[in-house]
């Protein structure tokens, strides 16, 4: 999938996606800020608590202005009480501060979850909506599993930039800042020593990030490949079993799973280095602080043992948020690698506009193809070349020809599923691009060889193109499509859920369901693409009867390999290598020694080519 955005793009591009959650995130930040202040209060309360526990009458550190301020604030609570009573009150106040800090931290975490899951939902919804509007040729070319991986896995991974990322970064930053204020009041020189060593750690972490983001992108790509293989092979289980290919396919998937494992190991090799590096750095820093803090000559100021203990406790409490801060770039690198892959799809130009400009479409006279050509990409050869014909209202035009001659592609130009690269298509004299797409497609009913059936009820599947239809209208369409009998035999009738891809139905039953869907929409224009191929004789008879009812008094474009199904057409176009090589009625084409006669002879034999039942008329 080409079109990778600049590496700096995702950070700025994610910000608009967070805008709907600014209130939620703001409340989370407020809870975090107050929780951080309460965490600082816990440290401040340790000063008088340690002094009372050690029975010290002097301050923990000479000239401690903050200590005097704390004593002043606590005087109404601790004044006039025994040492034991004062200690009990300080412990109770310490517990209240801890309780408040943890309650607010929990609320902040819940608010973060709401924001992050909202972001993932919005990204997935935007991806799905955009995929529905992308170029059909690209959707057919790309592996479905890779697209699924981007919608499900990559969109979910992006939330690391919100949950374990920005929100956690801000929370831990506030905790570090409040702790540093306390540390500076206890010993400014030891605090400066602590801060002076921090850049060494940051330099080491930065070097890890350069490798980590590349590895994270490679891991996401491997996950997409594996998902694509899984989706493809699960759809081909019958073929795999018929060819006794289970061992070969299992080995193939194991190899891909191993590739993914190696990519994850490479990523985690760098991602997990940040934690032990920062922890070892913190341990060395603690040793340095103890050495310097217990030697007044090195420190240059007097510090009591109790003061040093409070300082070390505060410094140790700062190690956890500092460790989280150092892990933040690694988490962001992985999240942004997934954001790259998400924005690759969102950045692809849509083939279908979001709006529906254009005037309403109607069918009064007919459709004209004027020298239409089509190619799947500018660099590829044309698969349709100089196609010209007219489909008059109320008539049937049939497209026949060898496989790969362009029949289905031509039919897909009519509802604008694809756009011609040359020529134009007119509906009642109006070029198709001047008409509203939804209005144009509302005129067309489509029945294809591969019928799409959703994992939903029979009722919902028939009413898919007309969701406001009543149950009575759905049942009437099913009866007209010869589908009523088999639907009634299903466990819950019209309320039976058909399973993924309609696996509970036979091919003929799915076809009749598609015909019922088209009948319910009552379109003036029909496209029938190989609608009776690959069916047994009885199923074909039932489907053919339903199709004749559907075609009556409608304008129809028929694509077929079985020539017996198109012999009543008003006009038959014979395609070969993307060009119209013959045109005429069934009788006219049989009278020529051309491709149509050869195709007919190959199906029925030279003596058995079917003759038209009437004098060129349509079925009654």
C-alpha positions in Angstrom: 0.0 0.0 0.0 1.8 3.1 -1.2 1.4 6.6 -0.1 3.2 6.6 3.3 2.8 10.1 4.9 5.8 11.9 6.3 7.0 10.5 9.6 6.2 13.7 11.5 2.6 13.8 10.2 0.7 11.4 12.6 1.3 13.4 15.8 -0.2 16.6 14.4 -2.9 14.8 12.5 -4.1 12.9 15.6 -4.9 16.2 17.4 -8.1 16.9 15.4 -9.3 13.4 16.2 -8.9 14.2 19.9 -10.9 17.5 19.7 -14.3 15.8 20.4 -12.9 14.5 23.6 -11.3 17.7 24.8 -13.8 18.1 27.7 -13.2 14.4 28.8 -9.4 14.8 28.5 -9.6 18.2 30.3 -11.4 16.7 33.2 -8.8 13.9 33.2 -6.0 16.4 33.3 -7.7 18.3 36.2 -8.1 15.0 38.2 -4.4 14.2 37.4 -3.3 17.7 38.5 -5.1 17.4 41.8 -3.9 13.9 42.3 -0.3 15.1 41.7 -0.7 17.8 44.3 -2.1 15.3 46.8 0.9 13.1 46.0 3.2 16.1 46.8 1.2 16.6 50.0 1.9 13.0 51.0 5.6 13.8 50.8 5.2 17.0 52.7 3.3 15.2 55.5 6.3 12.9 55.8 8.4 15.8 57.1 6.5 16.4 60.4 5.7 12.7 60.7 9.3 11.6 60.6 10.2 14.4 63.0 7.7 13.1 65.5 8.7 9.5 64.9 12.4 10.3 65.5 11.7 12.6 68.4 13.6 15.4 66.7 13.1 19.0 67.8 15.2 20.5 65.0 14.2 20.7 61.3 15.1 18.0 58.9 17.3 20.4 57.0 18.7 23.7 57.9 16.8 26.7 56.7 13.9 24.6 55.4 11.4 27.3 54.5 8.9 24.7 53.2 9.1 22.8 56.4 8.1 25.9 58.4 5.2 26.5 56.1 4.0 22.9 56.6 4.3 23.3 60.3 2.2 26.5 60.2 -0.5 24.9 58.1 -0.7 21.8 60.4 -0.5 23.9 63.7 -4.4 23.9 64.2 -4.4 20.1 63.8 -1.3 19.1 65.8 -0.9 21.9 68.3 -1.7 21.2 72.0 -1.6 17.4 71.6 0.7 14.7 72.9 3.3 13.3 70.6 1.3 10.1 70.2 -1.9 12.1 69.4 0.0 14.3 67.0 1.4 11.3 65.2 -2.0 9.7 65.0 -3.5 12.8 63.4 -0.6 13.0 60.9 -1.1 9.4 59.9 -4.8 9.9 59.5 -4.2 13.0 57.3 -1.6 11.1 55.3 -4.2 8.3 54.7 -6.8 10.8 53.6 -4.3 12.4 51.1 -3.4 8.9 49.8 -7.1 8.0 49.4 -7.9 11.3 47.6 -4.9 10.8 45.3 -5.8 7.3 44.3 -9.5 8.1 43.8 -8.7 11.0 41.5 -6.1 8.8 39.7 -8.7 6.2 39.1 -11.2 8.8 37.7 -8.4 10.2 35.5 -7.8 6.6 34.2 -11.5 6.1 33.4 -11.7 9.4 31.6 -8.7 8.4 29.6 -10.2 5.1 28.6 -13.4 6.9 27.4 -11.3 9.2 25.2 -9.0 6.5 23.9 -11.8 4.1 23.0 -13.8 7.0 21.4 -10.7 7.8 19.3 -10.4 4.1 18.2 -14.1 4.0 17.3 -13.9 7.2 15.3 -10.8 6.0 13.4 -12.4 2.6 12.6 -15.6 4.2 11.5 -13.7 6.7 9.3 -11.6 3.9 7.8 -14.7 1.8 7.0 -16.6 4.7 5.5 -13.5 5.7 3.4 -12.9 2.1 2.3 -16.5 2.0 0.9 -15.7 5.0 -1.3 -12.2 4.0 -2.5 -11.4 2.9 -6.1 -12.9 -0.5 -6.8 -9.7 -1.7 -8.6 -7.6 -0.9 -5.6 -10.0 -2.7 -3.3 -9.8 -5.8 -5.6 -6.1 -5.6 -5.7 -5.2 -5.3 -2.1 -5.4 -8.2 0.3 -8.6 -8.1 2.4 -6.7 -9.4 5.5 -4.3 -6.4 5.3 -7.2 -4.0 5.3 -8.8 -5.8 8.2 -5.6 -5.5 10.1 -5.5 -1.8 9.6 -9.1 -1.3 10.7 -8.8 -3.5 13.7 -5.2 -3.8 14.9 -3.6 -0.6 13.8 -6.6 1.6 14.9 -6.5 -0.1 18.3 -2.7 0.4 18.6 -3.1 4.2 17.9 -4.8 4.5 21.3 -1.4 4.0 22.9 -0.8 7.6 22.0 -3.7 8.6 24.3 -3.8 6.1 27.1 -0.3 4.9 27.8 0.9 7.9 25.8 -0.1 11.5 26.2 -2.4 11.1 29.3 0.1 9.0 31.2 2.9 11.3 30.1 1.1 14.4 31.5 0.2 12.6 34.8 3.7 11.4 35.4 5.2 14.7 34.5 3.1 16.4 37.1 4.1 13.8 39.7 7.8 14.5 38.9 7.4 18.2 39.1 5.6 18.2 42.5 8.2 15.7 43.8 11.0 18.0 42.6 9.5 20.9 44.5 9.7 18.9 47.7 13.2 17.7 46.9 14.4 21.2 46.2 13.1 22.4 49.6 14.9 19.5 51.3 18.2 19.9 49.5 18.6 22.1 46.4 22.1 20.7 45.7 21.0 17.1 45.8 18.1 18.0 43.6 20.4 19.7 41.0 22.6 16.6 41.1 19.6 14.5 40.3 18.5 16.7 37.5 22.0 16.9 36.1 22.2 13.2 35.6 18.8 13.0 33.8 20.1 14.1 30.3 22.4 11.1 30.2 19.4 8.8 30.4 17.4 10.8 27.8 20.3 10.6 25.3 20.3 6.8 25.6 16.5 6.5 25.2 16.5 8.7 22.1 19.0 6.4 20.4 16.6 3.5 21.0 13.7 5.3 19.3 15.3 5.6 15.9 15.3 1.8 15.6 12.1 1.1 17.4 9.7 2.9 15.1 11.2 1.1 12.0 10.8 -2.2 13.8 7.2 -1.3 15.0 6.2 -0.6 11.4 7.7 -3.9 10.2 5.8 -5.7 12.9 2.5 -4.1 11.8 3.2 -5.1 8.2 3.9 -8.7 9.2 0.6 -8.8 11.2 -1.3 -7.6 8.1 0.3 -10.3 6.0 -0.6 -13.0 8.5 -4.2 -11.7 8.8 -4.5 -11.7 5.0 -3.3 -15.3 4.7 -5.7 -16.4 7.5 -8.7 -14.8 5.9 -7.9 -16.1 2.4 -7.2 -19.7 3.5 -10.3 -19.9 5.7 -12.4 -19.1 2.7 -10.7 -21.9 0.8 -11.1 -24.7 3.3 -12.9 -27.0 0.8 -10.3 -26.5 -1.9 -7.5 -27.2 0.7 -9.2 -30.4 1.8 -9.9 -31.6 -1.7 -6.2 -31.2 -2.6 -5.0 -32.7 0.8 -3.1 -29.5 1.2 -3.6 -29.1 5.0 0.0 -29.9 5.9 1.3 -27.6 3.3 -1.0 -24.7 4.3 -0.3 -25.3 8.0 3.4 -25.1 7.3 2.9 -21.9 5.2 1.0 -20.2 8.0 3.5 -21.4 10.6 6.2 -19.7 8.5 4.3 -16.5 8.4 3.6 -16.7 12.1 7.3 -17.2 12.7 8.0 -14.1 10.6 5.6 -12.1 12.8 7.2 -13.6 16.0 10.6 -12.5 14.8 9.3 -9.0 14.1 7.7 -8.8 17.6 10.9 -10.0 19.2 13.0 -7.4 17.3 10.5 -4.7 18.4 10.4 -5.7 22.0 14.2 -6.0 22.1 14.3 -2.2 21.8 11.0 -1.3 23.5 11.9 -3.2 26.7 15.4 -1.8 27.0 14.0 1.5 28.2 12.7 0.0 31.5 15.8 -1.7 32.8 18.1 1.1 31.6 16.0 3.7 33.5 15.8 1.4 36.6 19.6 0.8 36.7 20.1 4.5 36.2 17.8 5.2 39.1 19.7 2.7 41.3 23.1 4.3 40.5 21.6 7.7 41.3 20.3 6.5 44.7 23.8 5.3 45.5 25.3 8.6 44.5 22.7 10.5 46.6 23.4 8.5 49.7 27.2 8.9 49.3 26.9 12.7 48.8 24.1 13.2 51.3 26.0 11.5 54.1 29.1 13.7 53.6 28.5 17.3 54.5 31.9 18.2 53.0 30.7 17.1 49.6 27.2 18.4 50.0 28.2 21.8 51.4 25.2 21.8 53.8 24.1 20.1 57.0 21.4 17.4 56.5 20.1 15.3 59.3 19.6 11.5 58.8 15.9 12.0 59.0 16.1 14.6 56.3 18.1 12.3 54.1 15.6 9.5 54.6 12.7 11.8 53.5 14.7 12.9 50.5 15.5 9.3 49.4 11.9 8.3 49.9 10.7 11.2 47.7 13.4 10.4 45.1 12.4 6.8 45.1 8.8 7.7 44.6 9.9 9.8 41.6 11.5 6.7 40.0 8.2 5.1 38.9 6.9 8.1 37.0 10.4 8.8 35.7 10.5 5.2 34.4 7.1 5.7 32.8 8.3 8.9 31.2 11.2 7.1 29.6 8.9 4.4 28.3 6.6 7.0 26.7 8.7 7.6 23.6 8.8 3.8 22.9 5.0 3.5 23.3 4.5 6.6 21.1 6.8 5.2 18.4 4.8 2.0 18.2 1.5 3.9 18.2 2.7 6.3 15.5 3.9 3.4 13.3 0.3 2.2 13.3 -1.0 5.7 12.7 1.2 5.8 9.6 -0.6 2.7 8.3 -4.0 4.1 9.2 -3.4 7.4 7.5 -2.1 5.6 4.4 -5.6 4.5 3.7 -7.3 7.7 4.8 -5.0 9.6 2.5 -6.0 7.6 -0.6 -8.2 9.7 -2.8 -11.8 8.5 -2.7 -13.4 7.4 -6.0 -16.9 8.1 -4.7 -17.6 11.6 -3.3 -19.0 12.0 0.1 -21.9 14.2 -1.2 -24.3 13.3 -4.0 -24.4 16.2 -6.4 -26.1 16.0 -9.7 -29.7 16.0 -10.9 -32.2 13.2 -10.4 -32.0 10.3 -12.9 -34.9 8.8 -14.8 -35.3 6.3 -17.7 -37.6 7.5 -20.4 -35.7 6.8 -23.7 -32.7 4.6 -23.0 -28.9 4.4 -22.5 -26.2 5.1 -25.1 -22.6 4.0 -25.0 -20.5 6.3 -27.2 -17.0 5.0 -28.1 -16.4 3.9 -24.5 -13.0 2.6 -23.4 -11.8 1.4 -20.1 -8.5 0.5 -18.3 -7.9 -0.5 -14.7 -4.9 1.8 -14.4 -3.4 4.4 -16.7 -0.3 2.3 -17.3 -2.3 -0.9 -18.2 -3.8 -1.7 -21.6 -7.5 -1.1 -22.3 -9.8 -4.0 -21.4 -12.7 -2.3 -23.3 -12.1 -0.4 -26.5 -14.4 1.8 -28.6 -17.7 0.3 -27.3 -20.8 1.8 -29.0 -24.4 0.6 -28.7 -27.8 1.7 -27.5 -30.0 0.1 -24.9 -33.5 1.4 -25.6 -36.1 1.5 -22.9 -38.0 -1.7 -22.7 -35.5 -3.8 -24.6 -33.0 -6.5 -23.7 -29.4 -6.3 -24.8 -27.2 -9.4 -24.2 -23.4 -9.5 -23.8 -21.7 -12.7 -24.8 -18.2 -13.7 -25.5 -15.3 -15.7 -24.1 -14.2 -15.3 -20.5 -12.1 -12.2 -20.0 -13.6 -10.4 -23.0 -14.8 -7.5 -20.8 -18.5 -8.3 -20.4 -18.8 -7.8 -16.6 -16.5 -4.7 -16.7 -18.8 -3.1 -19.3 -21.8 -3.7 -17.1 -20.1 -2.2 -14.1 -19.7 1.1 -16.0 -23.4 1.6 -16.1 -23.9 2.1 -12.3 -20.6 4.0 -12.2 -18.8 1.3 -10.2 -16.0 2.1 -12.6 -15.4 5.1 -14.8 -14.5 5.0 -18.5 -11.2 6.4 -19.6 -12.6 7.5 -22.9 -16.0 8.1 -24.5 -19.2 8.6 -22.6 -22.4 6.9 -21.4 -25.7 8.8 -21.7 -28.9 8.2 -19.9 -31.8 9.9 -21.7 -29.2 12.1 -23.4 -27.5 13.2 -20.1 -23.9 12.1 -19.3 -23.8 9.8 -16.3 -21.5 12.1 -14.3 -24.1 14.8 -14.4 -26.6 12.6 -12.5 -26.8 12.0 -8.8 -25.1 8.6 -8.1 -27.8 7.5 -5.6 -30.6 8.4 -8.1 -28.8 6.6 -10.9 -28.2 3.5 -8.8 -31.8 3.6 -7.6 -32.9 2.9 -11.2 -30.8 -0.3 -11.4 -31.4 -3.8 -10.1 -28.4 -6.2 -10.2 -28.4 -10.0 -10.0 -25.0 -11.6 -10.3 -23.5 -15.1 -10.3 -21.9 -14.6 -6.9 -24.8 -13.5 -4.7 -24.0 -11.5 -1.6 -25.8 -12.8 1.4 -25.2 -11.1 4.8 -25.1 -12.8 8.2 -28.6 -11.6 8.9 -32.2 -12.7 8.6 -33.9 -13.7 5.3 -36.1 -10.6 5.8 -33.2 -8.2 6.2 -31.3 -9.7 3.2 -34.3 -9.3 0.8 -35.0 -5.8 2.1 -31.4 -4.7 2.0 -31.9 -2.4 -1.0 -35.2 -1.1 0.4 -35.0 -1.2 4.2 -38.4 0.6 4.6 -40.3 -2.2 2.9 -43.1 -4.0 4.9 -43.0 -7.7 5.7 -45.9 -8.2 3.3 -43.9 -6.5 0.4 -40.9 -8.7 1.2 -43.0 -11.9 1.2 -44.6 -10.9 -2.1 -41.2 -10.4 -3.7 -40.1 -13.8 -2.4 -43.1 -15.5 -3.9 -42.5 -13.8 -7.3 -38.8 -15.0 -7.1 -39.9 -18.7 -6.4 -38.2 -18.3 -3.0 -41.3 -18.7 -0.8 -41.2 -22.4 -0.6 -37.6 -22.9 0.7 -37.9 -19.9 3.0 -40.9 -21.4 4.8 -38.9 -24.6 5.3 -36.1 -22.7 7.2 -36.2 -23.1 11.0 -37.5 -19.5 11.7 -38.8 -18.8 8.2 -38.1 -15.2 7.2 -36.5 -14.6 10.6 -33.8 -17.2 10.1 -30.3 -15.9 10.3 -28.5 -17.2 7.2 -24.9 -17.3 8.5 -21.8 -15.7 7.0 -22.0 -15.6 3.2 -25.4 -17.4 3.4 -23.8 -20.8 3.9 -27.2 -22.3 5.0 -28.5 -21.8 1.4 -27.7 -23.6 -1.9 -26.5 -21.6 -4.9 -30.0 -21.6 -6.5 -31.6 -20.4 -3.3 -29.1 -17.6 -2.9 -29.9 -16.6 -6.5 -33.6 -16.5 -5.9 -33.0 -14.4 -2.8 -31.1 -11.9 -5.0 -33.9 -11.9 -7.5 -36.4 -11.2 -4.7 -34.2 -8.3 -3.5 -34.3 -6.9 -7.0 -38.0 -7.4 -7.4 -38.6 -5.6 -4.1 -36.8 -2.5 -5.4 -38.8 -2.6 -8.6 -36.1 -1.0 -10.7 -36.7 0.1 -14.3 -33.3 -1.1 -15.4 -31.8 -4.6 -14.8 -28.3 -6.0 -15.0 -28.1 -9.8 -15.0 -24.6 -11.1 -14.8 -24.3 -14.8 -15.4 -27.4 -15.2 -13.2 -28.1 -18.8 -14.1 -24.6 -20.2 -14.5 -23.3 -23.0 -12.2 -26.8 -24.2 -11.2 -28.4 -27.6 -11.5 -31.2 -28.1 -13.9 -34.1 -27.7 -11.4 -32.5 -24.7 -9.8 -31.9 -23.1 -13.2 -35.5 -23.7 -14.1 -36.8 -22.0 -11.0 -34.3 -19.1 -11.3 -35.1 -18.7 -15.0 -38.9 -18.5 -14.3 -38.1 -15.8 -11.6 -35.9 -13.9 -14.0 -38.6 -13.8 -16.7 -41.0 -12.3 -14.2 -38.3 -9.8 -13.2 -37.4 -8.8 -16.8 -41.0 -8.3 -17.9 -41.5 -4.6 -19.0 -38.0 -3.7 -17.9 -34.9 -2.5 -19.7 -32.3 -5.3 -19.3 -28.6 -5.8 -19.8 -27.8 -9.6 -19.7 -24.4 -11.2 -19.4 -24.3 -14.9 -20.0 -22.1 -17.8 -21.0 -25.1 -20.1 -21.6 -26.4 -18.8 -25.0 -29.8 -20.4 -24.4 -30.5 -17.8 -21.8 -30.0 -14.8 -24.2 -31.7 -16.1 -27.4 -34.7 -13.9 -26.8 -32.7 -10.7 -26.5 -33.5 -7.8 -28.9 -29.8 -7.3 -29.5 -26.8 -9.5 -28.8 -23.4 -8.0 -28.6 -20.4 -10.4 -29.0 -17.3 -9.2 -27.3 -13.8 -10.5 -27.8 -10.6 -8.9 -26.3 -12.6 -5.9 -25.1 -14.2 -5.1 -28.5 -17.6 -5.6 -30.1 -16.9 -8.0 -32.9 -20.5 -8.9 -33.8 -24.0 -7.6 -33.1 -27.5 -8.7 -34.1 -30.3 -11.0 -33.0 -29.8 -14.7 -32.2 -31.1 -15.7 -35.7 -28.9 -13.1 -37.5 -25.8 -14.2 -35.6 -26.4 -17.9 -36.2 -26.7 -17.1 -39.9 -23.1 -15.7 -40.0 -20.0 -17.8 -39.7 -18.6 -15.8 -36.8 -17.7 -16.1 -33.1 -21.3 -16.3 -31.9 -22.0 -19.3 -34.1 -18.7 -21.0 -33.0 -19.7 -20.4 -29.3 -23.1 -21.8 -29.9 -21.7 -24.8 -31.7 -19.3 -25.5 -28.8 -22.2 -25.5 -26.3 -24.9 -27.3 -28.3 -23.1 -29.0 -31.2 -23.3 -27.9 -34.9 -26.8 -29.4 -35.3 -28.1 -28.4 -31.9 -27.8 -24.6 -31.8 -31.0 -23.4 -30.2 -33.4 -21.6 -32.5 -35.4 -18.6 -31.2 -38.9 -19.6 -30.0 -40.6 -16.7 -31.7 -40.0 -14.3 -34.5 -37.5 -12.2 -32.5 -39.9 -11.4 -29.7 -39.3 -11.3 -26.1 -40.7 -13.9 -23.7 -44.3 -13.4 -22.9 
